[in-house]
Amino acid sequence: MSAAAAAADEVEDVDGTVTGRQLADCLRSGVAFHHAGLRSGHRSVVEAAFRDRDAACICATPTLAAGVNVPARRVVVRDQKRYAGSAMEWLPTLEVHQMCGRAGRPGLDPHGEAVLVGDDDTEAELVERYVEGDPEAVDSTLADPASLRTHVLSAIATGFAETEEEILGVFEGTFYAREAGAGGLADAVAVAVDGLVAAGMVRRETGGVDEYRLVATPVGETTSKQYVRPETGERIVAGLRTAAGMSTATTLTVLEVICDTPDMQDTYLGNEERAEIYRFARANAGDLTTAMHETDDFEEWLESVKTARILDEWIGGSTVEELVEAYRIGPGDLDSRIERAEWLLSAAEALAETTGVSVPAVSRARARL
């Protein structure tokens, strides 16, 4: 048996999905594909086959360029635009450079080749943007207010900081502090602290005149220990309290709670299935903690209902193959949602204990997941 055929057999051993069968067929011909929708087992086989030269070519999305050690002799960037919510947009220069940087195998090739595919109409733009152009500036993730709130809560909950001045000391050596400057950092931290106080994650304990210290509340401390965002902790607590007041909270109830959080990955909702998920939400309104008219973003909430439905059917006995076929998701997408659900249900159990709220469906869902 050839090495390529052996790799194909490994892929088929992972599952029996259409994606897996297609990948196995490709590997038997010496080529493969790689994207975020593949299961981790599939991706590992493809990466190993390419490193071992059992696969001569991989057709991949940009995910392969991020942190995966698969140096190639030649990288071909066929498309330089992708859909970004409302229109096609150019790929960032830095991202294209990252892809091209995979060309050249250390110790094997004296150089690598990177090819941008275009035509007479796009040649000048490609040269200006990706050959002669400078990469975009790198921004700190702390510039995102949600990210900063998470780190500020951690600094307070772990006892590293009890005042805003001490919080500034924690962050003064960061790249973000250099970007924002002393004044900008101080303003951002003040907004983050106010947000955490309003969310019930932090409280101000007064001392002397005009003096106070910042202390994490029990909910804030648990949220930080579970490594979830403050917004996720707040949503879970609110959802648990609503669920506790329901006549019967089901596994679908608690799955909707954790799926409707920023720490759960979005699940794409196609136009053709939107009406079906809408009907499902109406038919199961009694099991959901959020009413349709109460949603801040109806489309995002429908996506969370879809994710909750998929997970509920998974713990109900549906197979990977059935769910992939029914909901137009990749096998790897299902794996990632299950992993996140396990983490978020664990956080929900901890927050339920902290707040004294009893929702047995949380433990049932976690045990069956």
N, C-alpha and C positions, 0 to 999 in steps of 0.2 A: 504493500500500500504506500502510495506517495505521501509526502509530508502534507501537501495541500489537501489530499483526501482525508487524512487523519484530522486535520484542522476542521474540515467540514463535518466530520462525524462528531467532533467535540461540540460544535455549534448545535447540532441536532439533538445532542444529549441534554442541552440546557432546557429546551421546551419544544413544543410542537406548533408554535405560532407560524403564521404565514411569513412574517418577517424572518424568523429563524430559518425556515426552509429556503427562502430566497437567498439569504446570506450563505447558506451551505452550498447552494448551487453555484453561487459566484466564486466561492473559495475553491471549488473543484476545478474551476477554469483559471485559477491563479490570480483573481482579483477579489476585492472586498469593498464594503461600504461601512461607514462609521458615523454615527450621530448620537445625540443625547437620548433619543428614543430607544436605543438598544439596551438590552439588559447588561449588567456589568460583566456577566459571564461571556456574553457575545463580544463585548468590546475587548476583553482581555485576550480572547482567542485571536481576534483580528490584529491587535497590536503585536502579539507574540509572533504571529505568522509573518507580519511585515518585517519585524526586526530580524527574523530568521531567514528572510528572503523566500519564504514559501508562498507569499503573495507578492506579486510584482507591482501592484498598484492599489491604492485606496482612494475611493471617491468619498470625500468627507465634508462635513460642515466645519465652520471655524473652531468648533469645540476641540478638535484634534490638535489644534495648534497651542492649546492652553495647558501647559504642564505635562504633556505626555511625551515620553522619550522615544520618538519614532523618527529618527533622522532619515531623510530621503535624498536621493541623488538629484531629483528634479521635483519642483513644486509648480503646479499649473493652477493659477487663479482664474477660473473661467468666468465667474460672475463677480462684479465689483459693487453690485447694489443688492439690497435686500429690503423686504417690506418692513416698515417700521410703524405699524398701527394705522396709518392713513395714506401713506404713499411710499414709493420706492426711494431709498436714500443711499448715498455712497457709503461704502464701508469706511470706517475710520482708517487713516493712514497707518496708525500704530498697529491696528489689527492686521492689516495686510502685510506690514513688515514682520509681524510675529509669525505669520504663515510662511512667508518667504524665508525666514530664518531657519526653517526646518530643512532647507536644502543644503546638502553637504554632510557626508557621513565621516565623523572624526576617525582618522586612521585608515580610512578606506578610499576616500575621494579627495583629490587635491583641491577641488572647488565644487560648489553646488550651483545649480541653475534654477532660476525663478522666472516663470513666464506669466505675463499678464495678457489675457486674450482680449483683443479688441478689434476695431476696424478703423477705416479712414476717418469716420466721424468722431471716434472716441480716443484716438491715439494721442492727440495733444493734451487732452484732459488727463489721461492716465499718466503720461510722463510728468506733467505739472504736479499732479496730486500725489503720486506714489513713488516716482523716481527722484524728482527734484524737490518735492515738498518736505517740510519738516513734520515729524509726528506731533500729534496733539499734546497739549500740556497734561500732565498727570495730576489729578485732583485727589485729595485725601477723602476716604470714605466718611470721615467724621464731619465733612461738610454737609452730609445728609442729616437733617435734624433728628430723624428717627434713630439713626446710628449713634449720634451724640447722646441722646437720651438714654440709650441702652448702656453706654459706657459710664455716663454720669451716675446712673442708678447703681452700677457695679461698684464704682468708687465709694459711694456712700454705704451700700449694703455690706461691703467687706471691711469697712472701718478705715479706709485709706484717707477719707476726707470727711470733715464734719461741717465745713463752711464753704462758701463759694470761692473764697480765696485759696483754700486748700485744694479744691477741685482744679483751679487754675494751675496750681503747682503740679498736680498730677499730669496735666496735659501740656505744660509749657515746653517740654522737649519734643513734642510731636511735630510731624510734617504739617498738620493742620494749623497748629499755633503759628508756625512760620508763614503759612499762607494767609491766615486771617489777621495776623497782627494782634497785639495785646488787647486793643479795644474791641476788635471783632470777636475774639475768643471770649472775652468777658461778657459781651452782649449775648452770644450764643449760649453760654453756660447759664446765664440768668434765665433765658427763655426755657431752656431744658429743665431747670429746677422748678420753675413755675408750672410747667406742664406735668412734671412728676407729682408735685403737690396736688394739683387739680385732679390727677388720676388716682389719688389715694395710695401712691407708691412711696411717697416720702412725706414726712411732716417736719415742721419747724418747731423745735422746743426752745422756748424763750429762757434766757438766763438773766443777766444784768440788764441795765438800760441799753436799749438798742443792740442787745446781743442775743444770738440764738445759735443753735446748732442743728444740722440736718441729720435726721434719723430715718432709716428705712422702716416703713410699716411692716407688719408681718407679711402682708400680701406682696409688698415690694421686695422683701428679703427672699421670699419663696420664688418669686418671678425671676430674680437675678440668679438664684441657685440653680434653677431649671434651665438657664441659658435661653430663655425666650424673651422677645422684645416686650417692653412695658405695654405697648398697645395690644399684644397678644394676651398678656396676663390679664389686662383689664377686660378684654372681650370674653375670655374664658370665665372669669369670675361672674360677669353679668349673665353669661349664658347658663352657667350652673345654677345661679339663683332663679332664673326663669324656669329652668328644667325642674328644679326642686318643687316649684309651685304647680307643675302640671300633674294631671291625674296619673298619667303613665309616661315616663320618659323612656324612650326606646334607644337602641343603639344608633338609629338614624338621627335621633335628637342630639346626642353628644357628638356624633361625627359632623353634623352641620355646624356645631359650635366651634370645633377645632379647625374645620376647613374654612370657616369664615374669619380667618386671622391672617395677618401679614406674614406669618412664618410658614404657612402652607403654600406650596407652589400652585400657581394658577393652572387650571386645566382648560385647554382651548375649547370654546363652545362654537361650533360651526352653525351657519345659518340654517341648515337643514334640520339640526337637532334642537334648536332653540325652543321651538314650539312644543316639542316633546318634553323637554326639561321643565318648561313652564307648566304644562299639564300635570307633570309629576309633582311639582311644588304645590299646586292647588289641591291635588288629591291627597297630599300628605301634610297639609298645613297644620293639622293638629299635632304632628310630631316635630315641628320646627319651632325654634325659639324666636325667629324673626319673621314678622308678617311682611308680605310683599310691599305694603304701603309704608313700612318703617325703614326700608333699606336706604342707606346713604348712596349706594351705587348699585342699581338693580342688576346690571350686566355682571358685575363682579360677584354679586350674591348668587345669581343663577349659576355661575361657574363653580362656586363653592358647593351649591346643592348638587351639581353634577358629580363633583369629586366625592361628596358624602354618599351619594347613591352608589357610585362605583365601589367604594370601600365597604358599604353595607352589604352589597351583593357578594363581595369577596369573602367576608366573614360568614356569609350565608351559604357558601359552598361553590360559588361560580369559579371556573378555572381561568387561568391567565388567557388561554386561547379564546374563551367565550367573551371575556371583558374587552380584550383588544379588538375583537371583531365588532362587538356591539357599540363601543364608544369611540372608535377611531383614535385610539391612543397607542403609543408604542409600548412594548413590553417593559422597557426601561422606565418609561413614565409611570407605569403602574408600580414598579418596584420602589421608585423614589417617593411616591405618595404613601405607600404602606410604611416605609421607614419613617417618614415625617409624622404620620399618624401615630405610630408607636411612641415617638418622642413627645408629641403634644398631648396624647392621652396620659402619659406618665406625669406631665406637668399639670394636667387637669386633676389627676388624683391628688397630687401634692397641694394644689390650691384649694381643692375641696376640703382636705383635712385642715388646712390653715384657717379657712373661713367657717368651718363647722357646717358646711352644706353637704347634705347627703343625696347623692345621685348614683345609685347602684349601677346604672347602665354604663357608667364610665369604666368601672372595673370589668364588667361583662364584655364590653367592646374590646378593651385592651387584651383580655385573656383569649379572646377568639381571633384576634388579628394575627 
